Amino acid sequence: MSGRSYRDWFAGAASRIVCVVCSVPRGSVLGPRRFIMHSADLADRAVEHDVNFHGYADDTQLYVHCRPQEIPATTAKLERCITDMDYWMSANRLKLNMDKTELL
């Protein structure tokens, strides 16, 4: 900083103005909290389909316990739940990444 103090270096400096139409700026301290508030309704979608839901950061797991003879019906139930969540996400300006969506 060529002999100037930190305070002198940034004196009079101003950030440029950015208009945000929706959401919060990337890297904002409000980002994670807003995401949690915005995506909390996903758990309600899982409950509507009688599917267990676990969310962590931007990762979501859906799971159902079943007997071997119930696998086809359970798979169909999970597919309906994922489709419903995909519609909800689209309506709320989120995107379900189908490339990372898998059934185990």
N, CA, C and O atoms as CSV, one atom per row, in Angstrom:
chain,resi,resn,atom,element,x,y,z
A,1,MET,N,N,0.823,-1.195,0.000
A,1,MET,CA,C,0.000,0.000,0.000
A,1,MET,C,C,0.862,1.250,0.000
A,1,MET,O,O,0.369,2.338,0.299
A,2,SER,N,N,2.087,1.120,-0.317
A,2,SER,CA,C,3.012,2.237,-0.530
A,2,SER,C,C,3.007,3.276,0.594
A,2,SER,O,O,2.885,4.472,0.331
A,3,GLY,N,N,3.139,2.821,1.852
A,3,GLY,CA,C,3.295,3.741,2.972
A,3,GLY,C,C,2.016,4.378,3.484
A,3,GLY,O,O,2.044,5.046,4.517
A,4,ARG,N,N,0.912,4.198,2.810
A,4,ARG,CA,C,-0.352,4.775,3.286
A,4,ARG,C,C,-1.056,3.776,4.188
A,4,ARG,O,O,-0.911,2.564,4.030
A,5,SER,N,N,-1.817,4.301,5.134
A,5,SER,CA,C,-2.554,3.415,6.026
A,5,SER,C,C,-3.770,2.848,5.298
A,5,SER,O,O,-4.192,3.358,4.260
A,6,TYR,N,N,-4.308,1.800,5.861
A,6,TYR,CA,C,-5.509,1.162,5.311
A,6,TYR,C,C,-6.635,2.175,5.168
A,6,TYR,O,O,-7.311,2.227,4.140
A,7,ARG,N,N,-6.831,2.982,6.209
A,7,ARG,CA,C,-7.901,3.977,6.204
A,7,ARG,C,C,-7.668,5.012,5.098
A,7,ARG,O,O,-8.616,5.398,4.415
A,8,ASP,N,N,-6.424,5.467,4.909
A,8,ASP,CA,C,-6.126,6.439,3.852
A,8,ASP,C,C,-6.355,5.837,2.475
A,8,ASP,O,O,-6.824,6.516,1.561
A,9,TRP,N,N,-6.025,4.571,2.333
A,9,TRP,CA,C,-6.132,3.907,1.026
A,9,TRP,C,C,-7.576,3.891,0.532
A,9,TRP,O,O,-7.829,4.092,-0.655
A,10,PHE,N,N,-8.524,3.651,1.443
A,10,PHE,CA,C,-9.924,3.530,1.052
A,10,PHE,C,C,-10.744,4.793,1.337
A,10,PHE,O,O,-11.958,4.789,1.137
A,11,ALA,N,N,-10.122,5.841,1.787
A,11,ALA,CA,C,-10.852,7.085,2.072
A,11,ALA,C,C,-11.489,7.615,0.792
A,11,ALA,O,O,-10.824,7.768,-0.233
A,12,GLY,N,N,-12.758,7.887,0.869
A,12,GLY,CA,C,-13.470,8.443,-0.271
A,12,GLY,C,C,-13.889,7.411,-1.305
A,12,GLY,O,O,-14.558,7.755,-2.280
A,13,ALA,N,N,-13.510,6.155,-1.113
A,13,ALA,CA,C,-13.891,5.117,-2.065
A,13,ALA,C,C,-15.357,4.749,-1.866
A,13,ALA,O,O,-15.851,4.737,-0.738
A,14,ALA,N,N,-16.028,4.460,-2.924
A,14,ALA,CA,C,-17.433,4.065,-2.846
A,14,ALA,C,C,-17.662,2.866,-3.750
A,14,ALA,O,O,-17.071,2.764,-4.825
A,15,SER,N,N,-18.517,1.968,-3.310
A,15,SER,CA,C,-18.891,0.828,-4.134
A,15,SER,C,C,-19.808,1.315,-5.239
A,15,SER,O,O,-20.507,2.317,-5.089
A,16,ARG,N,N,-19.798,0.595,-6.345
A,16,ARG,CA,C,-20.720,0.974,-7.413
A,16,ARG,C,C,-22.121,0.504,-7.055
A,16,ARG,O,O,-22.285,-0.482,-6.337
A,17,ILE,N,N,-23.103,1.188,-7.541
A,17,ILE,CA,C,-24.499,0.865,-7.251
A,17,ILE,C,C,-24.957,-0.242,-8.185
A,17,ILE,O,O,-24.734,-0.179,-9.395
A,18,VAL,N,N,-25.600,-1.260,-7.616
A,18,VAL,CA,C,-26.120,-2.376,-8.385
A,18,VAL,C,C,-27.589,-2.544,-8.029
A,18,VAL,O,O,-27.931,-2.666,-6.853
A,19,CYS,N,N,-28.452,-2.551,-9.020
A,19,CYS,CA,C,-29.882,-2.768,-8.795
A,19,CYS,C,C,-30.146,-4.266,-8.775
A,19,CYS,O,O,-29.777,-4.970,-9.714
A,20,VAL,N,N,-30.780,-4.761,-7.718
A,20,VAL,CA,C,-31.108,-6.172,-7.582
A,20,VAL,C,C,-32.610,-6.311,-7.755
A,20,VAL,O,O,-33.390,-5.752,-6.983
A,21,VAL,N,N,-33.011,-7.066,-8.782
A,21,VAL,CA,C,-34.425,-7.222,-9.081
A,21,VAL,C,C,-35.066,-8.257,-8.155
A,21,VAL,O,O,-36.200,-8.066,-7.715
A,22,CYS,N,N,-34.370,-9.330,-7.858
A,22,CYS,CA,C,-34.880,-10.348,-6.959
A,22,CYS,C,C,-33.698,-10.997,-6.251
A,22,CYS,O,O,-32.552,-10.840,-6.671
A,23,SER,N,N,-33.982,-11.719,-5.183
A,23,SER,CA,C,-32.971,-12.434,-4.416
A,23,SER,C,C,-32.059,-11.469,-3.677
A,23,SER,O,O,-32.423,-10.319,-3.429
A,24,VAL,N,N,-30.872,-11.946,-3.329
A,24,VAL,CA,C,-29.859,-11.126,-2.666
A,24,VAL,C,C,-28.562,-11.305,-3.434
A,24,VAL,O,O,-28.385,-12.327,-4.098
A,25,PRO,N,N,-27.649,-10.346,-3.365
A,25,PRO,CA,C,-26.387,-10.483,-4.101
A,25,PRO,C,C,-25.605,-11.715,-3.656
A,25,PRO,O,O,-25.631,-12.088,-2.483
A,26,ARG,N,N,-24.919,-12.331,-4.590
A,26,ARG,CA,C,-24.090,-13.503,-4.280
A,26,ARG,C,C,-23.047,-13.129,-3.239
A,26,ARG,O,O,-22.408,-12.082,-3.340
A,27,GLY,N,N,-22.877,-13.984,-2.241
A,27,GLY,CA,C,-21.906,-13.726,-1.188
A,27,GLY,C,C,-22.460,-12.919,-0.029
A,27,GLY,O,O,-21.760,-12.693,0.958
A,28,SER,N,N,-23.685,-12.488,-0.132
A,28,SER,CA,C,-24.303,-11.717,0.938
A,28,SER,C,C,-24.496,-12.591,2.169
A,28,SER,O,O,-24.752,-13.790,2.052
A,29,VAL,N,N,-24.373,-11.987,3.352
A,29,VAL,CA,C,-24.614,-12.737,4.586
A,29,VAL,C,C,-26.079,-13.143,4.709
A,29,VAL,O,O,-26.405,-14.058,5.466
A,30,LEU,N,N,-26.959,-12.476,3.977
A,30,LEU,CA,C,-28.378,-12.824,4.015
A,30,LEU,C,C,-28.710,-13.991,3.095
A,30,LEU,O,O,-29.780,-14.587,3.225
A,31,GLY,N,N,-27.828,-14.325,2.181
A,31,GLY,CA,C,-28.089,-15.371,1.198
A,31,GLY,C,C,-28.537,-16.691,1.790
A,31,GLY,O,O,-29.607,-17.181,1.428
A,32,PRO,N,N,-27.751,-17.297,2.700
A,32,PRO,CA,C,-28.170,-18.590,3.259
A,32,PRO,C,C,-29.508,-18.527,3.998
A,32,PRO,O,O,-30.335,-19.429,3.866
A,33,ARG,N,N,-29.712,-17.488,4.756
A,33,ARG,CA,C,-30.975,-17.362,5.498
A,33,ARG,C,C,-32.153,-17.207,4.533
A,33,ARG,O,O,-33.195,-17.835,4.717
A,34,ARG,N,N,-31.986,-16.381,3.516
A,34,ARG,CA,C,-33.063,-16.195,2.532
A,34,ARG,C,C,-33.351,-17.499,1.790
A,34,ARG,O,O,-34.506,-17.819,1.511
A,35,PHE,N,N,-32.293,-18.248,1.474
A,35,PHE,CA,C,-32.505,-19.522,0.784
A,35,PHE,C,C,-33.314,-20.472,1.659
A,35,PHE,O,O,-34.239,-21.122,1.172
A,36,ILE,N,N,-32.980,-20.559,2.938
A,36,ILE,CA,C,-33.703,-21.451,3.848
A,36,ILE,C,C,-35.163,-21.026,3.954
A,36,ILE,O,O,-36.064,-21.864,3.911
A,37,MET,N,N,-35.393,-19.726,4.091
A,37,MET,CA,C,-36.770,-19.232,4.182
A,37,MET,C,C,-37.528,-19.517,2.889
A,37,MET,O,O,-38.702,-19.885,2.917
A,38,HIS,N,N,-36.850,-19.345,1.760
A,38,HIS,CA,C,-37.488,-19.496,0.458
A,38,HIS,C,C,-37.800,-20.961,0.155
A,38,HIS,O,O,-38.828,-21.268,-0.448
A,39,SER,N,N,-36.918,-21.858,0.572
A,39,SER,CA,C,-37.096,-23.262,0.208
A,39,SER,C,C,-37.753,-24.105,1.300
A,39,SER,O,O,-37.882,-25.318,1.131
A,40,ALA,N,N,-38.165,-23.514,2.393
A,40,ALA,CA,C,-38.775,-24.267,3.495
A,40,ALA,C,C,-40.046,-25.001,3.068
A,40,ALA,O,O,-40.393,-26.022,3.662
A,41,ASP,N,N,-40.737,-24.504,2.061
A,41,ASP,CA,C,-41.970,-25.145,1.613
A,41,ASP,C,C,-41.719,-26.500,0.949
A,41,ASP,O,O,-42.659,-27.272,0.759
A,42,LEU,N,N,-40.464,-26.802,0.593
A,42,LEU,CA,C,-40.185,-28.106,-0.005
A,42,LEU,C,C,-40.540,-29.239,0.956
A,42,LEU,O,O,-41.033,-30.283,0.527
A,43,ALA,N,N,-40.298,-29.044,2.233
A,43,ALA,CA,C,-40.646,-30.072,3.221
A,43,ALA,C,C,-42.147,-30.341,3.206
A,43,ALA,O,O,-42.579,-31.483,3.364
A,44,ASP,N,N,-42.939,-29.290,3.015
A,44,ASP,CA,C,-44.395,-29.470,2.943
A,44,ASP,C,C,-44.784,-30.325,1.741
A,44,ASP,O,O,-45.703,-31.139,1.827
A,45,ARG,N,N,-44.088,-30.142,0.629
A,45,ARG,CA,C,-44.368,-30.949,-0.565
A,45,ARG,C,C,-44.085,-32.424,-0.281
A,45,ARG,O,O,-44.852,-33.294,-0.692
A,46,ALA,N,N,-42.994,-32.702,0.416
A,46,ALA,CA,C,-42.654,-34.090,0.753
A,46,ALA,C,C,-43.719,-34.700,1.658
A,46,ALA,O,O,-44.123,-35.846,1.458
A,47,VAL,N,N,-44.171,-33.943,2.648
A,47,VAL,CA,C,-45.199,-34.439,3.577
A,47,VAL,C,C,-46.483,-34.765,2.818
A,47,VAL,O,O,-47.138,-35.764,3.114
A,48,GLU,N,N,-46.844,-33.942,1.854
A,48,GLU,CA,C,-48.052,-34.195,1.050
A,48,GLU,C,C,-47.987,-35.541,0.331
A,48,GLU,O,O,-49.020,-36.159,0.073
A,49,HIS,N,N,-46.778,-35.995,0.008
A,49,HIS,CA,C,-46.598,-37.265,-0.704
A,49,HIS,C,C,-46.208,-38.405,0.237
A,49,HIS,O,O,-45.887,-39.503,-0.218
A,50,ASP,N,N,-46.236,-38.147,1.548
A,50,ASP,CA,C,-45.854,-39.140,2.551
A,50,ASP,C,C,-44.427,-39.637,2.318
A,50,ASP,O,O,-44.145,-40.834,2.371
A,51,VAL,N,N,-43.538,-38.673,2.057
A,51,VAL,CA,C,-42.127,-38.957,1.806
A,51,VAL,C,C,-41.309,-38.223,2.863
A,51,VAL,O,O,-41.603,-37.072,3.187
A,52,ASN,N,N,-40.286,-38.878,3.400
A,52,ASN,CA,C,-39.400,-38.246,4.378
A,52,ASN,C,C,-38.462,-37.283,3.669
A,52,ASN,O,O,-38.035,-37.532,2.542
A,53,PHE,N,N,-38.148,-36.191,4.332
A,53,PHE,CA,C,-37.380,-35.098,3.742
A,53,PHE,C,C,-36.224,-34.732,4.666
A,53,PHE,O,O,-36.403,-34.623,5.879
A,54,HIS,N,N,-35.041,-34.544,4.090
A,54,HIS,CA,C,-33.899,-34.044,4.846
A,54,HIS,C,C,-33.190,-33.021,3.977
A,54,HIS,O,O,-32.758,-33.339,2.869
A,55,GLY,N,N,-33.066,-31.801,4.469
A,55,GLY,CA,C,-32.389,-30.751,3.722
A,55,GLY,C,C,-31.155,-30.278,4.450
A,55,GLY,O,O,-31.182,-30.093,5.667
A,56,TYR,N,N,-30.069,-30.078,3.718
A,56,TYR,CA,C,-28.844,-29.535,4.284
A,56,TYR,C,C,-28.226,-28.619,3.242
A,56,TYR,O,O,-27.897,-29.049,2.137
A,57,ALA,N,N,-28.072,-27.350,3.605
A,57,ALA,CA,C,-27.562,-26.325,2.665
A,57,ALA,C,C,-28.430,-26.379,1.416
A,57,ALA,O,O,-29.644,-26.194,1.507
A,58,ASP,N,N,-27.837,-26.629,0.249
A,58,ASP,CA,C,-28.639,-26.682,-0.978
A,58,ASP,C,C,-28.849,-28.120,-1.454
A,58,ASP,O,O,-29.158,-28.356,-2.622
A,59,ASP,N,N,-28.678,-29.075,-0.542
A,59,ASP,CA,C,-28.845,-30.486,-0.868
A,59,ASP,C,C,-30.115,-31.007,-0.197
A,59,ASP,O,O,-30.373,-30.707,0.969
A,60,THR,N,N,-30.891,-31.774,-0.922
A,60,THR,CA,C,-32.138,-32.314,-0.398
A,60,THR,C,C,-32.160,-33.827,-0.607
A,60,THR,O,O,-31.822,-34.314,-1.686
A,61,GLN,N,N,-32.552,-34.555,0.414
A,61,GLN,CA,C,-32.714,-35.999,0.294
A,61,GLN,C,C,-34.156,-36.351,0.608
A,61,GLN,O,O,-34.733,-35.873,1.584
A,62,LEU,N,N,-34.725,-37.195,-0.237
A,62,LEU,CA,C,-36.064,-37.735,-0.020
A,62,LEU,C,C,-35.896,-39.228,0.199
A,62,LEU,O,O,-35.139,-39.878,-0.522
A,63,TYR,N,N,-36.586,-39.777,1.178
A,63,TYR,CA,C,-36.452,-41.214,1.391
A,63,TYR,C,C,-37.740,-41.791,1.955
A,63,TYR,O,O,-38.513,-41.131,2.651
A,64,VAL,N,N,-37.926,-43.072,1.612
A,64,VAL,CA,C,-39.104,-43.808,2.049
A,64,VAL,C,C,-38.650,-45.225,2.400
A,64,VAL,O,O,-37.861,-45.826,1.670
A,65,HIS,N,N,-39.138,-45.747,3.494
A,65,HIS,CA,C,-38.881,-47.135,3.867
A,65,HIS,C,C,-39.997,-47.990,3.273
A,65,HIS,O,O,-41.170,-47.623,3.331
A,66,CYS,N,N,-39.617,-49.130,2.704
A,66,CYS,CA,C,-40.643,-50.018,2.154
A,66,CYS,C,C,-40.142,-51.459,2.142
A,66,CYS,O,O,-38.952,-51.730,2.305
A,67,ARG,N,N,-41.088,-52.368,1.945
A,67,ARG,CA,C,-40.767,-53.783,1.785
A,67,ARG,C,C,-40.406,-54.034,0.318
A,67,ARG,O,O,-40.787,-53.256,-0.556
A,68,PRO,N,N,-39.677,-55.111,0.048
A,68,PRO,CA,C,-39.282,-55.386,-1.343
A,68,PRO,C,C,-40.457,-55.435,-2.327
A,68,PRO,O,O,-40.327,-54.976,-3.462
A,69,GLN,N,N,-41.586,-55.979,-1.909
A,69,GLN,CA,C,-42.738,-56.065,-2.819
A,69,GLN,C,C,-43.383,-54.695,-3.069
A,69,GLN,O,O,-44.197,-54.555,-3.982
A,70,GLU,N,N,-43.028,-53.692,-2.273
A,70,GLU,CA,C,-43.595,-52.343,-2.424
A,70,GLU,C,C,-42.705,-51.412,-3.256
A,70,GLU,O,O,-43.031,-50.237,-3.426
A,71,ILE,N,N,-41.595,-51.922,-3.770
A,71,ILE,CA,C,-40.635,-51.067,-4.485
A,71,ILE,C,C,-41.269,-50.353,-5.686
A,71,ILE,O,O,-41.061,-49.147,-5.823
A,72,PRO,N,N,-42.026,-51.020,-6.558
A,72,PRO,CA,C,-42.611,-50.287,-7.698
A,72,PRO,C,C,-43.530,-49.132,-7.270
A,72,PRO,O,O,-43.448,-48.036,-7.824
A,73,ALA,N,N,-44.398,-49.378,-6.289
A,73,ALA,CA,C,-45.314,-48.322,-5.831
A,73,ALA,C,C,-44.543,-47.196,-5.149
A,73,ALA,O,O,-44.879,-46.023,-5.316
A,74,THR,N,N,-43.515,-47.548,-4.385
A,74,THR,CA,C,-42.712,-46.541,-3.687
A,74,THR,C,C,-41.923,-45.696,-4.689
A,74,THR,O,O,-41.806,-44.482,-4.528
A,75,THR,N,N,-41.389,-46.337,-5.712
A,75,THR,CA,C,-40.672,-45.604,-6.762
A,75,THR,C,C,-41.601,-44.612,-7.443
A,75,THR,O,O,-41.215,-43.469,-7.688
A,76,ALA,N,N,-42.818,-45.035,-7.749
A,76,ALA,CA,C,-43.789,-44.137,-8.382
A,76,ALA,C,C,-44.126,-42.973,-7.458
A,76,ALA,O,O,-44.266,-41.838,-7.915
A,77,LYS,N,N,-44.259,-43.250,-6.146
A,77,LYS,CA,C,-44.553,-42.187,-5.182
A,77,LYS,C,C,-43.427,-41.160,-5.151
A,77,LYS,O,O,-43.689,-39.957,-5.138
A,78,LEU,N,N,-42.163,-41.626,-5.138
A,78,LEU,CA,C,-41.025,-40.710,-5.140
A,78,LEU,C,C,-40.970,-39.893,-6.432
A,78,LEU,O,O,-40.658,-38.702,-6.403
A,79,GLU,N,N,-41.271,-40.528,-7.557
A,79,GLU,CA,C,-41.276,-39.806,-8.833
A,79,GLU,C,C,-42.333,-38.702,-8.842
A,79,GLU,O,O,-42.075,-37.602,-9.331
A,80,ARG,N,N,-43.521,-38.989,-8.306
A,80,ARG,CA,C,-44.570,-37.963,-8.225
A,80,ARG,C,C,-44.134,-36.819,-7.314
A,80,ARG,O,O,-44.386,-35.651,-7.613
A,81,CYS,N,N,-43.479,-37.155,-6.203
A,81,CYS,CA,C,-43.000,-36.134,-5.272
A,81,CYS,C,C,-41.941,-35.254,-5.938
A,81,CYS,O,O,-41.981,-34.030,-5.809
A,82,ILE,N,N,-41.005,-35.865,-6.644
A,82,ILE,CA,C,-39.953,-35.098,-7.335
A,82,ILE,C,C,-40.560,-34.208,-8.410
A,82,ILE,O,O,-40.142,-33.062,-8.573
A,83,THR,N,N,-41.531,-34.718,-9.135
A,83,THR,CA,C,-42.198,-33.907,-10.169
A,83,THR,C,C,-42.897,-32.708,-9.534
A,83,THR,O,O,-42.802,-31.591,-10.043
A,84,ASP,N,N,-43.595,-32.938,-8.428
A,84,ASP,CA,C,-44.276,-31.849,-7.723
A,84,ASP,C,C,-43.264,-30.816,-7.225
A,84,ASP,O,O,-43.495,-29.613,-7.340
A,85,MET,N,N,-42.148,-31.285,-6.676
A,85,MET,CA,C,-41.108,-30.357,-6.206
A,85,MET,C,C,-40.496,-29.578,-7.364
A,85,MET,O,O,-40.186,-28.394,-7.226
A,86,ASP,N,N,-40.321,-30.239,-8.499
A,86,ASP,CA,C,-39.783,-29.551,-9.676
A,86,ASP,C,C,-40.717,-28.427,-10.116
A,86,ASP,O,O,-40.253,-27.333,-10.438
A,87,TYR,N,N,-42.023,-28.681,-10.134
A,87,TYR,CA,C,-43.002,-27.640,-10.477
A,87,TYR,C,C,-42.938,-26.487,-9.465
A,87,TYR,O,O,-42.935,-25.316,-9.844
A,88,TRP,N,N,-42.888,-26.839,-8.173
A,88,TRP,CA,C,-42.825,-25.809,-7.140
A,88,TRP,C,C,-41.561,-24.968,-7.291
A,88,TRP,O,O,-41.601,-23.741,-7.192
A,89,MET,N,N,-40.446,-25.641,-7.531
A,89,MET,CA,C,-39.181,-24.918,-7.675
A,89,MET,C,C,-39.227,-23.980,-8.878
A,89,MET,O,O,-38.785,-22.835,-8.783
A,90,SER,N,N,-39.750,-24.444,-9.991
A,90,SER,CA,C,-39.862,-23.588,-11.183
A,90,SER,C,C,-40.719,-22.364,-10.900
A,90,SER,O,O,-40.388,-21.256,-11.324
A,91,ALA,N,N,-41.812,-22.560,-10.192
A,91,ALA,CA,C,-42.700,-21.450,-9.858
A,91,ALA,C,C,-42.047,-20.460,-8.897
A,91,ALA,O,O,-42.465,-19.304,-8.820
A,92,ASN,N,N,-41.021,-20.903,-8.162
A,92,ASN,CA,C,-40.355,-20.055,-7.182
A,92,ASN,C,C,-38.924,-19.684,-7.585
A,92,ASN,O,O,-38.083,-19.379,-6.740
A,93,ARG,N,N,-38.675,-19.718,-8.884
A,93,ARG,CA,C,-37.389,-19.288,-9.457
A,93,ARG,C,C,-36.190,-20.087,-8.957
A,93,ARG,O,O,-35.093,-19.551,-8.793
A,94,LEU,N,N,-36.415,-21.371,-8.718
A,94,LEU,CA,C,-35.338,-22.288,-8.372
A,94,LEU,C,C,-35.270,-23.348,-9.467
A,94,LEU,O,O,-36.213,-23.503,-10.243
A,95,LYS,N,N,-34.164,-24.074,-9.529
A,95,LYS,CA,C,-34.021,-25.093,-10.560
A,95,LYS,C,C,-33.574,-26.403,-9.941
A,95,LYS,O,O,-32.569,-26.459,-9.232
A,96,LEU,N,N,-34.327,-27.448,-10.214
A,96,LEU,CA,C,-33.960,-28.788,-9.795
A,96,LEU,C,C,-32.948,-29.314,-10.804
A,96,LEU,O,O,-33.230,-29.356,-12.002
A,97,ASN,N,N,-31.782,-29.713,-10.334
A,97,ASN,CA,C,-30.750,-30.225,-11.226
A,97,ASN,C,C,-30.982,-31.715,-11.451
A,97,ASN,O,O,-30.592,-32.542,-10.627
A,98,MET,N,N,-31.614,-32.051,-12.563
A,98,MET,CA,C,-31.932,-33.451,-12.861
A,98,MET,C,C,-30.673,-34.287,-13.075
A,98,MET,O,O,-30.705,-35.500,-12.864
A,99,ASP,N,N,-29.564,-33.670,-13.488
A,99,ASP,CA,C,-28.317,-34.415,-13.667
A,99,ASP,C,C,-27.776,-34.932,-12.331
A,99,ASP,O,O,-27.036,-35.915,-12.297
A,100,LYS,N,N,-28.145,-34.273,-11.240
A,100,LYS,CA,C,-27.685,-34.691,-9.918
A,100,LYS,C,C,-28.776,-35.399,-9.121
A,100,LYS,O,O,-28.583,-35.712,-7.946
A,101,THR,N,N,-29.916,-35.652,-9.752
A,101,THR,CA,C,-31.029,-36.321,-9.089
A,101,THR,C,C,-30.960,-37.801,-9.422
A,101,THR,O,O,-30.922,-38.182,-10.592
A,102,GLU,N,N,-30.944,-38.631,-8.389
A,102,GLU,CA,C,-30.833,-40.060,-8.622
A,102,GLU,C,C,-31.671,-40.829,-7.609
A,102,GLU,O,O,-31.936,-40.351,-6.506
A,103,LEU,N,N,-32.080,-42.026,-8.004
A,103,LEU,CA,C,-32.843,-42.905,-7.134
A,103,LEU,C,C,-31.942,-44.061,-6.748
A,103,LEU,O,O,-31.402,-44.762,-7.604
A,104,LEU,N,N,-31.788,-44.248,-5.457
A,104,LEU,CA,C,-30.959,-45.357,-4.961
A,104,LEU,C,C,-31.826,-46.423,-4.345
A,104,LEU,O,O,-31.314,-47.437,-3.871
